Each structure stands twice: as structure tokens, then as C-alpha cells.
Amino acid sequence: MVNIMKYTIREFAELLGVTVDTLRLYEKHGIINPTKDKRNSYRYFNDFDARNMLMSRWYRSLEFSMQEAACLTGKADPHSIIEKVQDRKRQLEEEIKRKTMLLQKLSEITLEYEDINNRLQKCSLKVLPGIYRIKQTEKNSLRKDTALTEIVEEWMKCLPFTFFSFHIDREEAISENNYFNYNWGLAVFEEDARRLQLKPDEGVEYIPAANCVSSLIISSSDYITKDSIFFMLEYIKEMGYEIDGDIFGKIVLTETSNTLRRTYIEVNIPIRN
């Protein structure tokens, strides 16, 4: 006859290197099933509980949920276990892909922030990649378009690869008006949209890649004016360029000091020689 060892909850916790609360959690999920001594109401664990506990902890180390670990430990056949492991592998590959993209984005943002003072009110040439964009406002007033709600929700889940941007028609830039008619909306670079598998549904505009004069401006008001980018327009004239498309820009950074709020905005003006 095989002698099955029995352990109190504290002995069992020490044996496995876990806390008593952890044991109670695993018991709650049916992974371990102590027997109750009717004489003293003590609960006792055995070697089979130890095996189940260790196996389930191994599954948890693979980042399966507690419910999944309980199922894999107690009721799963080999085929089901293989399927679950393969599913977890695919999930992890997707997570690594997303985390790798996020790491790259953080590197880009770091360089962008470190270069703020060098770009502020200074013009440079930049190749702006293709961009998909949603028009969400007229100036600073939200558009009431229920058709965009689903797209906006999907794109918001893709932050920080999507970002808040503005768009000014070329005609506005060459007009005599100081106050532009512009709009704000979520945008995403074409390459990021491909990686994130975002489809350019109806209602999404496409801004083609372009050579641009680029700069950073600081805005402390709610409006984008011609005065704020006048130095860029003058630079374009001095260099013999022509404005060759709509102006596109984005919020880079917002800082608040006491009651003063300042927004750093990147402005890109497409040009041709």
C-alpha cells in the first residue's frame, strides 16, 4: 500500500515556496483540492496537489491565465494542450511585434524631443511619408458625423502610432487671410497603418508623400494663424520654392507652467522647385 504524505496548509506553502494566500487562490480555481479532517476541520494537502500546483505554476510562467492553467492542469488532453500552447505562441509573437514597434516609436519620440530647440522657428527640408487621416473638426469644433465613430474608436486603440494632426488647404496658405480654415483629426503614417493592419475605410483621407519645408512653432492660443508660420512662407519665397500641396502638421508636445499653456506644433508645407 502506497503511503500518501499529508501536509497542513502552512507546511504545503513552505514546501512549494508560496504563500498561504496563493494556495487559497489555487484552491479557489480547483487546481488543488485539500481533504478536510472531520475531527479537527484541518485541511490537508498531498503529493498529487503538489504535482498539480507545480504544473499549473509552470503554465502560469508561460503567461496563461489562471483559468487556462486550471483547465490545462486538470482536464485537457494532449491535443488541446498543444493547441493552447500554439495559440499562446501566436499571441506572444503579436505582442513582441507590437512591443518592438512601440520601442521604435519611443526612440523616435525621444529624438524628436531632444531636437525641439534645434528645430524651433527654423526651417529645414523634410520628406514627409504618406499619411492616412480622419477629419474630426472644423477649426476647433467637433464634427457631428456618426459614420466616423467606429473608425475613431479603432484608431484610438492604436495610439501612440496614431496621433493628432491638423490640415490646412493650399488655397488658405496662399490667400491673404491671417486666420486659416483648418481641421484637426487623428492621423497615421502609411507604413504604420500597414503594420497595424488599419484599413483606409470611407471617410479616411490620404495625404501622399511629399518634399516639405518643416519647422516647429509654439502656440499659446487655440488658433493657427498665418502670422505663426509667416517665417516659413518667407523662407519658401527666398529659396525659390512654390507651395505644392496642403499644409499638414501635428502636436509634438504640450507644456503647462502655472496658468501658461504652450503647445509645440510641427508644420510641414509641401514644396516644389
WOQUICOR-V956594 format. One record per residue. N is the residue number from 1. SS is DSSP state (hx for helix, st for strand, lp for the rest). OMEGA is omega in whole degrees, 0 to 359 (999 if undefined). D_CENTER is the distance of its C-alpha to the mean C-alpha in Angstrom with 2 decimals. Layout:
N,SS,OMEGA,D_CENTER + N,SS,OMEGA,D_CENTER
This chain:
1,lp,182,59.36 + 2,lp,179,55.90 + 3,lp,181,55.28 + 4,lp,180,51.77 + 5,lp,177,50.63 + 6,st,184,49.42 + 7,st,172,47.26 + 8,lp,184,46.62 + 9,hx,180,43.06 + 10,hx,176,43.28 + 11,hx,182,44.92 + 12,hx,179,42.31 + 13,hx,179,39.43 + 14,hx,181,41.13 + 15,hx,184,41.81 + 16,hx,179,38.17 + 17,lp,178,36.72 + 18,lp,178,34.72 + 19,lp,177,35.23 + 20,hx,179,37.29 + 21,hx,177,34.34 + 22,hx,178,32.44 + 23,hx,180,35.51 + 24,hx,178,35.66 + 25,hx,180,32.07 + 26,hx,176,32.93 + 27,hx,179,36.15 + 28,hx,181,34.44 + 29,lp,175,32.56 + 30,lp,181,35.88 + 31,lp,174,35.16 + 32,lp,185,38.21 + 33,lp,180,41.28 + 34,lp,175,43.78 + 35,st,182,47.35 + 36,st,178,49.01 + 37,lp,184,52.48 + 38,lp,183,54.54 + 39,lp,183,56.88 + 40,lp,180,54.47 + 41,lp,175,51.19 + 42,lp,174,49.45 + 43,st,182,46.70 + 44,st,179,47.03 + 45,st,181,44.65 + 46,st,183,45.84 + 47,hx,178,44.97 + 48,hx,175,43.35 + 49,hx,179,40.94 + 50,hx,180,40.20 + 51,hx,180,39.51 + 52,hx,180,37.15 + 53,hx,181,35.41 + 54,hx,180,34.90 + 55,hx,180,33.80 + 56,hx,177,31.23 + 57,hx,177,29.94 + 58,hx,177,29.65 + 59,hx,179,27.53 + 60,hx,178,25.35 + 61,hx,175,24.94 + 62,lp,178,23.42 + 63,lp,166,20.77 + 64,lp,177,22.48 + 65,lp,178,22.50 + 66,hx,179,25.79 + 67,hx,179,26.89 + 68,hx,179,26.31 + 69,hx,179,28.16 + 70,hx,180,30.98 + 71,hx,182,31.33 + 72,hx,181,31.31 + 73,hx,190,33.83 + 74,hx,192,36.16 + 75,lp,188,36.30 + 76,lp,173,34.59 + 77,lp,183,36.73 + 78,hx,181,35.99 + 79,hx,179,34.65 + 80,hx,179,32.15 + 81,hx,179,31.06 + 82,hx,180,30.54 + 83,hx,180,28.43 + 84,hx,180,26.25 + 85,hx,178,25.86 + 86,hx,177,25.01 + 87,hx,180,22.34 + 88,hx,178,20.83 + 89,hx,179,21.06 + 90,hx,178,19.17 + 91,hx,181,16.36 + 92,hx,177,16.30 + 93,hx,179,16.39 + 94,hx,178,13.31 + 95,hx,179,11.51 + 96,hx,178,13.09 + 97,hx,181,12.11 + 98,hx,180,8.34 + 99,hx,178,9.14 + 100,hx,176,11.49 + 101,hx,181,9.29 + 102,hx,178,7.14 + 103,hx,178,10.73 + 104,hx,180,11.99 + 105,hx,178,9.65 + 106,hx,177,10.74 + 107,hx,179,14.20 + 108,hx,181,14.19 + 109,hx,178,13.27 + 110,hx,179,15.94 + 111,hx,181,18.47 + 112,hx,180,17.82 + 113,hx,181,18.51 + 114,hx,184,21.45 + 115,lp,185,22.93 + 116,hx,184,22.85 + 117,hx,179,26.56 + 118,hx,184,27.65 + 119,hx,186,26.19 + 120,st,179,27.14 + 121,lp,178,29.84 + 122,lp,183,30.42 + 123,lp,174,30.31 + 124,st,178,29.19 + 125,st,184,28.83 + 126,st,173,25.47 + 127,st,180,24.56 + 128,st,181,21.74 + 129,lp,177,20.15 + 130,lp,186,20.04 + 131,st,168,17.57 + 132,st,188,16.90 + 133,st,175,16.97 + 134,st,175,17.64 + 135,lp,185,20.50 + 136,lp,182,19.93 + 137,st,163,22.68 + 138,st,195,26.18 + 139,st,184,26.21 + 140,lp,180,24.62 + 141,st,181,25.59 + 142,st,174,23.28 + 143,lp,178,24.57 + 144,lp,182,25.70 + 145,lp,183,24.68 + 146,hx,181,23.93 + 147,hx,181,23.31 + 148,hx,187,19.98 + 149,hx,183,18.72 + 150,hx,180,17.47 + 151,hx,181,15.73 + 152,hx,179,14.05 + 153,hx,180,12.86 + 154,hx,182,11.42 + 155,hx,179,9.71 + 156,hx,178,8.35 + 157,lp,183,6.54 + 158,lp,171,4.87 + 159,lp,6,3.88 + 160,lp,181,4.48 + 161,lp,167,6.20 + 162,st,184,8.10 + 163,st,183,10.26 + 164,st,186,13.49 + 165,st,174,16.57 + 166,st,185,20.31 + 167,st,178,23.02 + 168,st,180,26.75 + 169,lp,179,29.39 + 170,hx,182,31.67 + 171,hx,177,34.66 + 172,hx,183,33.40 + 173,hx,183,33.08 + 174,hx,179,36.68 + 175,lp,179,38.15 + 176,lp,183,40.05 + 177,lp,176,37.73 + 178,lp,181,36.11 + 179,st,183,33.61 + 180,lp,163,31.26 + 181,lp,184,30.23 + 182,st,175,26.49 + 183,st,178,23.46 + 184,st,177,19.83 + 185,st,177,16.94 + 186,st,179,13.41 + 187,st,177,13.49 + 188,st,177,11.98 + 189,st,185,13.99 + 190,hx,181,16.11 + 191,hx,178,15.29 + 192,hx,178,11.50 + 193,hx,178,12.57 + 194,hx,180,14.92 + 195,hx,181,12.70 + 196,hx,180,10.32 + 197,lp,174,13.70 + 198,lp,182,13.31 + 199,lp,178,16.95 + 200,lp,182,18.53 + 201,lp,177,20.29 + 202,lp,183,23.15 + 203,lp,178,22.29 + 204,st,179,19.85 + 205,st,179,21.58 + 206,st,176,21.56 + 207,st,185,22.26 + 208,lp,177,23.96 + 209,lp,184,23.71 + 210,st,169,26.23 + 211,st,187,27.99 + 212,st,161,27.36 + 213,st,187,28.71 + 214,st,176,25.81 + 215,st,174,25.87 + 216,st,174,24.31 + 217,st,175,25.96 + 218,st,179,25.90 + 219,st,176,26.18 + 220,lp,179,27.47 + 221,lp,181,28.19 + 222,lp,186,26.49 + 223,lp,173,27.94 + 224,lp,184,27.67 + 225,st,177,31.23 + 226,lp,179,33.18 + 227,hx,185,34.53 + 228,hx,179,31.13 + 229,hx,183,30.86 + 230,hx,180,34.63 + 231,hx,178,34.65 + 232,hx,179,32.41 + 233,hx,177,34.76 + 234,hx,178,37.69 + 235,hx,180,36.23 + 236,hx,178,35.82 + 237,hx,182,39.48 + 238,hx,182,40.73 + 239,lp,178,39.15 + 240,lp,178,40.62 + 241,lp,172,37.36 + 242,st,177,36.81 + 243,st,190,33.79 + 244,lp,179,32.68 + 245,lp,182,29.93 + 246,lp,179,27.72 + 247,st,179,26.00 + 248,st,178,22.22 + 249,st,181,20.22 + 250,st,173,17.15 + 251,st,179,16.64 + 252,st,185,16.20 + 253,st,174,17.07 + 254,st,178,18.89 + 255,st,179,21.50 + 256,st,178,23.87 + 257,st,187,27.24 + 258,lp,179,29.65 + 259,lp,182,29.82 + 260,st,178,28.75 + 261,st,181,25.35 + 262,st,181,24.53 + 263,st,175,21.74 + 264,st,186,21.33 + 265,st,174,20.93 + 266,st,179,20.91 + 267,st,179,23.54 + 268,st,181,24.26 + 269,st,179,27.63 + 270,st,183,28.56 + 271,st,169,32.03 + 272,st,180,34.85 + 273,lp,999,38.01
